[in-house]
């Protein structure tokens, strides 16, 4: 009976000993972070256009919107390297003192391209029958990936440099990385123009002058290091 109790006691103590070993990671633990930034060219242009009509007969308005959108899509398909996507078809009542006085039918057309000149030329044509709702610029997914990978490498090197600085103050002890986090920010679309009033008169046929600009991208590497 005594032998059994002794074995049981040892088994109960084993997890406690393990827990004590885990707590050792709290000693000489340092948390730090490093960043790498750069200006990334916005090499993709995005334009949101709207075909919209108002009146008393929803079916007639829908036919007009459909005709405008069919015409716009035919124009867009003739242009090279321009992505097209129809979005947001809606029919909404227009109220006056709580009474329906008319209807508004609208549909959106999204255009994207790396060819700024070609897209702006097409935009000038489409404004004969559609309205510009929004225009913006952003890096393409390929550009984002390329610069992200390079910035991660730069941020990691800076992280290691900071670890080396701290290591000198820790009597050049060995170290190990306990945890590491990598975060990227700054790839949001940069707006160029937005028109909130969709009832404004349609613009004259002309291609706008545009400049894509850049997006500031930041990669942050943070983590904890234990010196021993």
Buried (B, 14 or more C-beta within 10 A) or exposed (E): EEEEEEEEEEEEEEEEEEEEEEEEEEEEEBEBBBBBBBEBBBBBBBBBBBBBBBEEEBEEBBEBBBEBBEBBBEBBEEBEEBEBEEEEBEBEEEEEEEEEEBBBBBBBBBBBBBBBEBBBEBBBBBBBBBBBBBBBBBBBEEBBEEBBEBBBEBBBEBBBEBBEEBBEEBEEEEBEEEEEEBEBEBBEBBEBEEBEEEEEEEBEEEBBEBEBEBBEBBBBBBBBBBBE
